[in-house]
Amino acid sequence: MERNNLYPIFLKVKNLNVLIVGGGNVAEEKLHFLTKSSPDAKVTMVSPMFREGTIELAKKYCVTLVTDIYDKKYLEGRHIVVATTDIPEVNVQVWKDCRAEAKLVNVADNPPYCDFYMGGIVTKGNVKVAISTNGKSPTTAKRLRQFFEEVIPENIDDLVKNLNEFRKTIKGDFEEKVETLNEFTKGLIEKK
């Protein structure tokens, strides 16, 4: 059986500079999901044209639109790059340039040219669940996202905040605190 060997991390994208190369449907979709999950993300987009929806998103969030064709100079100061153009040669060039400068890159819909995937995300207050299908099936990730959105209770954030306050009052060393919290929260996953 094949195994997903991806290592999930949660990035503080407000501390990073993201570049999206392209201005079409895919670029707008990537921007939408990025700003939905991280409204404080700092994003620059480079494309000869931008969709109306992209322009509206840029106005609402911290997004800079640069009307130009891709040039390697736009990688300067960027930490994460997403290539979404409909010209495969441009996307591969973005990938090569990012490899040369050790920048994380995702070439949309082209797994061999991806250092990371932008998976399905469920956010409820402080709780965030990321879903990956190892780049094999975005549709499955979407369905799982919808499932978790329904299953995770709306008041989960209250629970998280209350447990955080409770955690501050627990005495003892790290192991004792973990054991106390484990005992206190085991009812969350017990089957009824």
N, C-alpha and C positions, 0 to 999 in steps of 0.2 A: 504494500500500500504506500502510495506517495505521501510525503509529509511536508507540511508547511514549515519551513525553517526561517521564516522572517522573524525579526526581533521587533516587537512593537514598542514604540516610544511616544511620549506626548510632548510635542515641541512647544516652547513658549515663542510663537511666531512673532509676537510683538517685539521681541529682542533680535529678530532675524530679518534679513532683507530677501524677499522672494521676487523672482522674475518669472513672468509668464510670457513666452514668445508665441504670438498669435493673437488674433482678434475675432475669430469665428465662433461657431456654436460650442466647440469643445473648450476653447479658452474661457468663454463666458460660464460654462458649466463648472469648470475648475475654480474660477473666481467665486462663483456663487457658493459652492460648498466650503471653500476656504474661509470666506467672510462670514458665512452662517455659523461655522464652528468656532472661528476666531475673529470676531469683529474688529479686534485691535491689530490685525495683521498688517504689516507694511509691504505693499505689493507695487511693483512696477510692471506694466505691460507694454510690449513693443510689437507693433503691427502697422502695416500700411493703412489698415482700416479697422474700425471697431463697430460692433453691433450697437444698436440703440440701448438694449438692455445692459450691455457692458458699461456704456457711458453713464447710465443711471446708477448702477452699482458703484462706480468710481466716485460719484458725487456723494454717496452715502457713507463710504468707508475711506480708509487711508490708501487710496489707489491712485497712482500716477500713470497716465496714459501718454505714451510716446509714439507719435505717428512717424514710423520709419520702418525700413526693412531691418532684419536681424543683422547685427554686427557684434563681433566678439567683445568690443568695448563695453557693451551693456552688461557683461558679466562682472565687471569691476564692482566690488563691494557686496556682491550677492552671495548668499549662503545656500539657497535652494532655487533650482531652476526647473520650470515645467515647459516643455516644448509641445505646442499644439497645432502647428501649421499644417496645411493640407499639401505641403511640398515635402515629400520624404527626405530629399537631399538636405534641406534646411534643418529638419529635425535631427538628422544624423550628424550634421556639422555642429549643432548645439551640443549634442552628446559628446562628440570628440573634444570640443573646446572645454566642456565641463570636466571631462576626464583629465585633460592636460592641466587643469587648475584645481583639481581635487574638490570640485563642488558637487553636491548631491543633485542628481538630475532625474527627471521623469519624462520620458517621451511617451505621450499619451497613446494608449492602445498599441504599444510596442514593447512587451515585457523584456526582451533581451537588452533594451536600451533604458532600463529603469533601475535606479538604485533603491527606489521606494515606490510603493503604490499608495494612492489616495483612496482608502477603503470607505466602507459605510460607517457612519458615526451617529450615535444616539447621545443626546445631551439632555440631562434633567438637573438643572442647578449645578452643583459641584460634581455630580456623577456623570462620567463620560465613558461610553463603551465604543471601542473601535472594532470593526469587523473586516477580516481579510479572507479572500478565497485564493490567495497566492497568485493573484492576477488572472485566474482562470475564468471566473464568472461574476462580473459586476452585477448581473441581475440577481444572482443568489445573495450577494451581499446586501443588495437593496431590500430583498424580501426579509432577510434576517433583521435588518435595521427596523423595518416596519413591525416585525414581531416583537423586538425588544422595546420599541416605543410604546407598544400596548401593554407589555408584561411588567415593565418597571413602573412602580407606583409613582404618581405625581408627588406624593409627600416624601419621597426618598431623600430630598435635600434637607428636610427638617430632621430626619433621622441622622444624616451625616453631621449636621451642625450640632445636634444634641450629643452624639458620640464624641465629637471633638471636645466639647466642654467637659464631658465625663472623663475623657482621657487625661485632661489636665489635672483632675483631682486624684487620680490613682497614685498610690504610693508604691515604692519599690523600684527595682532595677528594670532594665528593658525587657528581660524575659518575663518577669512577673507582670508587667503591664500588658504585654502581648497575651499572656495566658488569661488574664482577667478579661480583656476585650474579646478574646476568642470565645470564652465561656458566655459572656454577655450577649454576643451576637450570633451564636450558633442557631438560635431559633429562626433566623432570617432565611436559612436554606433548608431547614427540616421539612420533609414532605408531610403534608397534612393527611 
